[in-house]
Amino acid sequence: MEQIYLLDYSSNYKIVEKEERYKFLNSLLDQLGIEIDLTPENGELNIDQRVLLRKTLSNYDIDVLEELDGSMDVFCEKEKIGIWEKPRYVLKQDPSQIDRKKRHYLEMHCKYWTILDSE
């Protein structure tokens, strides 16, 4: 699947990217019947949320591999069940905006896949 998010050019896109990655992981876990609240503050989970996430993932034998480029692979019992690809950004311009600071914006293209989507 692919989703496109529109971001203000002056916004911190890295925070939005991390929040969307956690939403993907939360959604995947919900689809598996594992209820956990992953609501990051400024793109990061607090310590209690991290501890809870690690415990929950180890209880269900789920491994999450986050790459340095921002991509993520999710495995359950050594089988790949989800992929979050590094988002692609496109700078766009809206000439109809009167305010010059609002003329430019970013499109964040997020591609992801879960084993449950293809069923």
N, C-alpha and C positions, 0 to 999 in steps of 0.2 A: 504494500500500500504506500501511497505517497500523500502527504499533506503539505499545504503551503500556508505559511504564516506571514502576515505583513507586520513588519517592525519599523518603528520610527528610527530614522538613520542615527539619531543621537542616543538611542537606547543602548544598554549594555546587552548585546546579543548573546554573549557567553552565558549569562545568567538564564536567559530564556531557553537557550539550548539545553542546559543542565536540567531545568525544570521540566521540559518536554521529555527528556530522556527518563527522568524518574516517573513521569506520568505513564510512559510506555511500559516500564517495568511494573508499576503498580497495576496497570490494566492487564498485563500478562499474568501476574499472580492472581488477580481477581478471577480471570477466566479459568485458572487451575483450581479455584475454590479456596485459595489462600488469602484471607483478608488481613491486610496490613496497611497502615496509613503512612504513605510516603509523601509528606507535604514539606518540601524544602523551603528554607528561608534564605532569600538571596542566592538561590541556586545550590545551597548546601544543606545536607541533613545535619541535625544536631547530634550530639553524642548518644543520647538515649535512643534516637531513631536508628542510628548506625548499629548499635548493639542489638536492638530488636531485629533489624533486618538480617544481620549475620546469623543470629540464632535461628530465625525462621528459615533462612536459606539452607543452613546446615541440617535442620530437622527434616527437610523435604529433599535432601540430596540435590540441591540446585546450585550450580556454579555460575557466577556472572563474571565475565572477563571484559574489563574495560580497557580499551587500547588508548594510547597517548593521543591519537588523532581525534578522539571523541566517539569512535564507534564502540559497539558493545555486542557481545555474543552471550546468549543465555543457554545453558545446558541443564538437562535434568537426567540424572543417571547416565551420563556420558553421551546423551543424544541431544543434538542441537534443537532447541524449541523456539528460539527467537533471535532476531538480528535487528540491531539498530545501526544504520549506516551514518557516517559523518554527514551532517547537513551541508547542503550546497547553498551558497548565498548569491543572490542576483541584485545588483544595485539598480533601482528604477527611479524614474523621474516623473513627477506629475506637474506639467506646466500650468495647469489650471489653478494651482495653489498661489495665492497672493503673497503669503509669507514665504520668503526665500528659504528659511530654515526648515520649512515643512515640504519643500518641493521634492527632496530626495527621501527615499525609503528603501528598506531591504525586504526582499522576499526570501524567506528561509524555507527551503525545500527539504523535507524530512522523509526519508524512505525507511520503512521497517517491514518486518515479516515475522509472523508467528506461525507455529505449526497448526494452531487452532483456526487461523484465517483460511487456510487452504482446505479445510475439511468441509 
